[in-house]
């Protein structure tokens, strides 16, 4: 199950190293954490 995160959370987690970018879409960025949990963030260009 992919969980949605908000842009502020995404930025904080990237800075801390909690998540890693895995893919980019036209509307979303996709991430994974150290436990293989998947996340996405709606980041419209």
Biopython code that builds the backbone (N, CA, C, O; Angstrom):
import numpy as np
from Bio.PDB.StructureBuilder import StructureBuilder

atoms = [
    (1, "UNK", "N", (0.834, -1.180, 0.000)),
    (1, "UNK", "CA", (0.000, 0.000, 0.000)),
    (1, "UNK", "C", (0.884, 1.249, 0.000)),
    (1, "UNK", "O", (1.760, 1.392, 0.853)),
    (2, "UNK", "N", (0.660, 2.128, -0.929)),
    (2, "UNK", "CA", (1.420, 3.374, -1.014)),
    (2, "UNK", "C", (0.704, 4.432, -0.188)),
    (2, "UNK", "O", (-0.510, 4.606, -0.296)),
    (3, "UNK", "N", (1.469, 5.133, 0.637)),
    (3, "UNK", "CA", (0.902, 6.177, 1.489)),
    (3, "UNK", "C", (1.250, 7.553, 0.939)),
    (3, "UNK", "O", (2.363, 7.777, 0.463)),
    (4, "UNK", "N", (0.288, 8.477, 1.006)),
    (4, "UNK", "CA", (0.541, 9.844, 0.555)),
    (4, "UNK", "C", (1.166, 10.655, 1.690)),
    (4, "UNK", "O", (0.766, 10.536, 2.848)),
    (5, "UNK", "N", (2.151, 11.480, 1.339)),
    (5, "UNK", "CA", (2.731, 12.415, 2.295)),
    (5, "UNK", "C", (2.653, 13.819, 1.695)),
    (5, "UNK", "O", (2.641, 13.985, 0.475)),
    (6, "UNK", "N", (2.602, 14.818, 2.563)),
    (6, "UNK", "CA", (2.515, 16.203, 2.096)),
    (6, "UNK", "C", (3.912, 16.724, 1.745)),
    (6, "UNK", "O", (4.907, 16.149, 2.187)),
    (7, "UNK", "N", (4.002, 17.793, 0.964)),
    (7, "UNK", "CA", (5.303, 18.324, 0.549)),
    (7, "UNK", "C", (6.230, 18.696, 1.711)),
    (7, "UNK", "O", (7.440, 18.491, 1.614)),
    (8, "UNK", "N", (5.685, 19.241, 2.811)),
    (8, "UNK", "CA", (6.527, 19.589, 3.966)),
    (8, "UNK", "C", (7.147, 18.345, 4.595)),
    (8, "UNK", "O", (8.326, 18.342, 4.949)),
    (9, "UNK", "N", (6.354, 17.297, 4.731)),
    (9, "UNK", "CA", (6.856, 16.037, 5.282)),
    (9, "UNK", "C", (7.896, 15.441, 4.351)),
    (9, "UNK", "O", (8.940, 14.968, 4.799)),
    (10, "UNK", "N", (7.612, 15.462, 3.047)),
    (10, "UNK", "CA", (8.547, 14.934, 2.063)),
    (10, "UNK", "C", (9.900, 15.632, 2.193)),
    (10, "UNK", "O", (10.938, 14.973, 2.241)),
    (11, "UNK", "N", (9.890, 16.952, 2.249)),
    (11, "UNK", "CA", (11.141, 17.708, 2.331)),
    (11, "UNK", "C", (11.912, 17.372, 3.606)),
    (11, "UNK", "O", (13.130, 17.199, 3.567)),
    (12, "UNK", "N", (11.218, 17.279, 4.717)),
    (12, "UNK", "CA", (11.875, 16.958, 5.993)),
    (12, "UNK", "C", (12.456, 15.559, 5.964)),
    (12, "UNK", "O", (13.578, 15.347, 6.424)),
    (13, "UNK", "N", (11.716, 14.603, 5.432)),
    (13, "UNK", "CA", (12.195, 13.223, 5.392)),
    (13, "UNK", "C", (13.368, 13.059, 4.438)),
    (13, "UNK", "O", (14.278, 12.277, 4.713)),
    (14, "UNK", "N", (13.364, 13.780, 3.326)),
    (14, "UNK", "CA", (14.499, 13.720, 2.398)),
    (14, "UNK", "C", (15.749, 14.276, 3.072)),
    (14, "UNK", "O", (16.821, 13.676, 2.995)),
    (15, "UNK", "N", (15.608, 15.431, 3.736)),
    (15, "UNK", "CA", (16.751, 16.041, 4.428)),
    (15, "UNK", "C", (17.328, 15.120, 5.495)),
    (15, "UNK", "O", (18.543, 15.067, 5.691)),
    (16, "UNK", "N", (16.455, 14.402, 6.180)),
    (16, "UNK", "CA", (16.923, 13.517, 7.257)),
    (16, "UNK", "C", (17.417, 12.174, 6.735)),
    (16, "UNK", "O", (18.044, 11.418, 7.477)),
    (17, "UNK", "N", (17.143, 11.868, 5.469)),
    (17, "UNK", "CA", (17.557, 10.593, 4.904)),
    (17, "UNK", "C", (16.577, 9.461, 5.163)),
    (17, "UNK", "O", (16.898, 8.295, 4.934)),
    (18, "UNK", "N", (15.384, 9.798, 5.638)),
    (18, "UNK", "CA", (14.388, 8.776, 5.971)),
    (18, "UNK", "C", (13.783, 8.113, 4.732)),
    (18, "UNK", "O", (13.364, 6.957, 4.786)),
    (19, "UNK", "N", (13.737, 8.847, 3.617)),
    (19, "UNK", "CA", (13.183, 8.299, 2.377)),
    (19, "UNK", "C", (14.133, 8.588, 1.217)),
    (19, "UNK", "O", (14.954, 9.504, 1.264)),
    (20, "UNK", "N", (13.988, 7.769, 0.175)),
    (20, "UNK", "CA", (14.791, 7.898, -1.028)),
    (20, "UNK", "C", (13.862, 7.962, -2.232)),
    (20, "UNK", "O", (12.920, 7.176, -2.336)),
    (21, "UNK", "N", (14.123, 8.889, -3.133)),
    (21, "UNK", "CA", (13.338, 9.016, -4.355)),
    (21, "UNK", "C", (13.557, 7.792, -5.232)),
    (21, "UNK", "O", (14.695, 7.399, -5.488)),
    (22, "UNK", "N", (12.458, 7.188, -5.693)),
    (22, "UNK", "CA", (12.563, 6.003, -6.545)),
    (22, "UNK", "C", (12.042, 6.236, -7.953)),
    (22, "UNK", "O", (12.484, 5.579, -8.896)),
    (23, "UNK", "N", (11.091, 7.179, -8.106)),
    (23, "UNK", "CA", (10.502, 7.394, -9.422)),
    (23, "UNK", "C", (9.829, 8.760, -9.452)),
    (23, "UNK", "O", (9.434, 9.301, -8.419)),
    (24, "UNK", "N", (9.707, 9.305, -10.660)),
    (24, "UNK", "CA", (8.983, 10.556, -10.843)),
    (24, "UNK", "C", (7.895, 10.336, -11.879)),
    (24, "UNK", "O", (8.107, 9.667, -12.890)),
    (25, "UNK", "N", (6.742, 10.900, -11.618)),
    (25, "UNK", "CA", (5.633, 10.841, -12.563)),
    (25, "UNK", "C", (5.287, 12.244, -13.003)),
    (25, "UNK", "O", (5.989, 13.197, -12.664)),
    (26, "UNK", "N", (4.216, 12.379, -13.752)),
    (26, "UNK", "CA", (3.812, 13.699, -14.218)),
    (26, "UNK", "C", (3.213, 14.534, -13.095)),
    (26, "UNK", "O", (3.265, 15.762, -13.156)),
    (27, "UNK", "N", (2.651, 13.906, -12.081)),
    (27, "UNK", "CA", (2.038, 14.628, -10.969)),
    (27, "UNK", "C", (2.620, 14.249, -9.612)),
    (27, "UNK", "O", (2.479, 15.010, -8.655)),
    (28, "UNK", "N", (3.260, 13.110, -9.507)),
    (28, "UNK", "CA", (3.709, 12.608, -8.213)),
    (28, "UNK", "C", (5.200, 12.273, -8.214)),
    (28, "UNK", "O", (5.798, 11.987, -9.251)),
    (29, "UNK", "N", (5.772, 12.321, -7.014)),
    (29, "UNK", "CA", (7.106, 11.787, -6.770)),
    (29, "UNK", "C", (6.927, 10.567, -5.880)),
    (29, "UNK", "O", (6.082, 10.568, -4.984)),
    (30, "UNK", "N", (7.713, 9.531, -6.119)),
    (30, "UNK", "CA", (7.572, 8.280, -5.380)),
    (30, "UNK", "C", (8.842, 8.004, -4.589)),
    (30, "UNK", "O", (9.955, 8.263, -5.048)),
    (31, "UNK", "N", (8.645, 7.470, -3.379)),
    (31, "UNK", "CA", (9.751, 7.257, -2.452)),
    (31, "UNK", "C", (9.631, 5.899, -1.784)),
    (31, "UNK", "O", (8.585, 5.251, -1.820)),
    (32, "UNK", "N", (10.735, 5.489, -1.172)),
    (32, "UNK", "CA", (10.760, 4.268, -0.376)),
    (32, "UNK", "C", (11.579, 4.562, 0.876)),
    (32, "UNK", "O", (12.522, 5.352, 0.839)),
    (33, "UNK", "N", (11.210, 3.919, 1.988)),
    (33, "UNK", "CA", (11.990, 4.092, 3.213)),
    (33, "UNK", "C", (12.826, 2.839, 3.478)),
    (33, "UNK", "O", (12.834, 1.904, 2.678)),
    (34, "UNK", "N", (13.514, 2.837, 4.591)),
    (34, "UNK", "CA", (14.424, 1.728, 4.897)),
    (34, "UNK", "C", (13.698, 0.406, 5.128)),
    (34, "UNK", "O", (14.324, -0.653, 5.096)),
    (35, "UNK", "N", (12.385, 0.452, 5.361)),
    (35, "UNK", "CA", (11.603, -0.759, 5.600)),
    (35, "UNK", "C", (10.804, -1.180, 4.362)),
    (35, "UNK", "O", (9.888, -1.998, 4.454)),
    (36, "UNK", "N", (11.162, -0.611, 3.201)),
    (36, "UNK", "CA", (10.506, -0.890, 1.917)),
    (36, "UNK", "C", (9.045, -0.439, 1.871)),
    (36, "UNK", "O", (8.262, -0.956, 1.074)),
    (37, "UNK", "N", (8.677, 0.517, 2.717)),
    (37, "UNK", "CA", (7.349, 1.110, 2.625)),
    (37, "UNK", "C", (7.394, 2.181, 1.543)),
    (37, "UNK", "O", (8.370, 2.923, 1.426)),
    (38, "UNK", "N", (6.328, 2.250, 0.757)),
    (38, "UNK", "CA", (6.283, 3.189, -0.355)),
    (38, "UNK", "C", (5.429, 4.407, -0.008)),
    (38, "UNK", "O", (4.420, 4.304, 0.690)),
    (39, "UNK", "N", (5.859, 5.559, -0.514)),
    (39, "UNK", "CA", (5.173, 6.824, -0.296)),
    (39, "UNK", "C", (5.112, 7.582, -1.608)),
    (39, "UNK", "O", (5.918, 7.355, -2.510)),
    (40, "UNK", "N", (4.144, 8.487, -1.703)),
    (40, "UNK", "CA", (4.118, 9.398, -2.844)),
    (40, "UNK", "C", (3.725, 10.782, -2.347)),
    (40, "UNK", "O", (3.099, 10.936, -1.299)),
    (41, "UNK", "N", (4.110, 11.776, -3.126)),
    (41, "UNK", "CA", (3.794, 13.155, -2.819)),
    (41, "UNK", "C", (3.264, 13.810, -4.082)),
    (41, "UNK", "O", (3.893, 13.736, -5.138)),
    (42, "UNK", "N", (2.111, 14.450, -3.975)),
    (42, "UNK", "CA", (1.549, 15.178, -5.118)),
    (42, "UNK", "C", (2.340, 16.469, -5.274)),
    (42, "UNK", "O", (2.184, 17.398, -4.481)),
    (43, "UNK", "N", (3.174, 16.526, -6.276)),
    (43, "UNK", "CA", (4.025, 17.676, -6.540)),
    (43, "UNK", "C", (3.817, 18.107, -7.974)),
    (43, "UNK", "O", (4.582, 17.726, -8.861)),
    (44, "UNK", "N", (2.804, 18.885, -8.202)),
    (44, "UNK", "CA", (2.505, 19.326, -9.555)),
    (44, "UNK", "C", (3.605, 20.240, -10.070)),
    (44, "UNK", "O", (4.038, 21.139, -9.350)),
    (45, "UNK", "N", (4.067, 20.033, -11.299)),
    (45, "UNK", "CA", (5.140, 20.883, -11.840)),
    (45, "UNK", "C", (4.709, 22.319, -12.042)),
    (45, "UNK", "O", (5.503, 23.145, -12.490)),
]
sb = StructureBuilder()
sb.init_structure("model")
sb.init_model(0)
sb.init_chain("A")
sb.init_seg("    ")
for serial, (resi, resn, name, xyz) in enumerate(atoms, 1):
    if name == "N":
        sb.init_residue(resn, " ", resi, " ")
    sb.init_atom(name, np.array(xyz, "f"), 0.0, 1.0, " ", f" {name:<3s}", serial, name[0])
structure = sb.get_structure()
